[in-house]
Amino acid sequence: MHSVDLAAQAFFSAHRQDFDLIKFTGHSRIGSLQYRIIQSFEELTRYDTIVFWGDFQQNPIWGLKNFGPRYARKNRTTEAEGFLRWKQLCLFKDHVLKPSQRLFSVGTCFLGARAALEDPAAVSEYRSLLARFHAIVPRDQGSVAELQSLGLTNVVPGFDCATLPERDPAPTVSEPCFGYAFGRTFTPEQGKCVARRIEEFTGHRAIPIRWLLKKYAFKFCDFRYTRALQAICRVRCVVTDIYHLTINTLNLNRDAICVGLGNEDFLDTCDDYKKVILLRMTELEGRYVEVPTGTKDRVTYVATRVAALLDQRPTASFDTFNHHRSDFRPHLQHLLFPETR
């Protein structure tokens, strides 16, 4: 997510408008990014435009499985209270907007949102709260369909916020090599085994990419992120099970082979289906290696499939990915800054 927040800093800075990066909890400084920690709704009255930026902030899956339990542990209360607090902070439940305030959700994933709310009354409340947003700009087509099934009319197709920074295409690499990082479908240690097997099958050199996963040093995350981008530029292809590493790889016009499970049920923010949706909407679904359930030697199975793909070019070029990202910026500018039209 660091790449998403860096994109926010760059995007809003480019428009030379006063803005704050705000958070409701956590660290006030991560690398070069300075956040304002908001403790109450009263602190939000100073803002005419409030933009929820990226990931799952308005998705009830995040409220139920991530925000709610964390809030309950920290405040020694129930998860139900934590979920209510999520609705108050991320959906502005019980909070009256000023007439001049505009509320946006940009680059958000809503996969599985409706299924997470089994109670029809909860679905109705969710629809009503989202209808107050000036515009919702989901990052993927699956999320657009999810919201449209609720009858919402304020939905504008978007893309992932991490694609907004302009990147020079990575230079051509002559050496047969690939980068890798795992931490979702496989553990990092299992991922190393996958990479070694690919080396055995292909003769391509495996280069580890130290991506920002879980507990990384907040102080040095800018350096680590820059180093990861440099590593991507030094390889022909990146093999990974990490969604945002895939996004950053494609953003450099570098080939990616994505690994994950095939289940289309979306029950958790780390579920693999979001990677399937990303590659499908960018016409790169042939670069997805599905890990079948019940396979005893998953490492060898995946390594064999990846090895077969490594020497192939993607079935489609990066044109579709670049088309989505080139459309995203002007559409977002017109929504957030209509005076620039």
Disulfide bonds with the S-S distance in Angstrom:
none
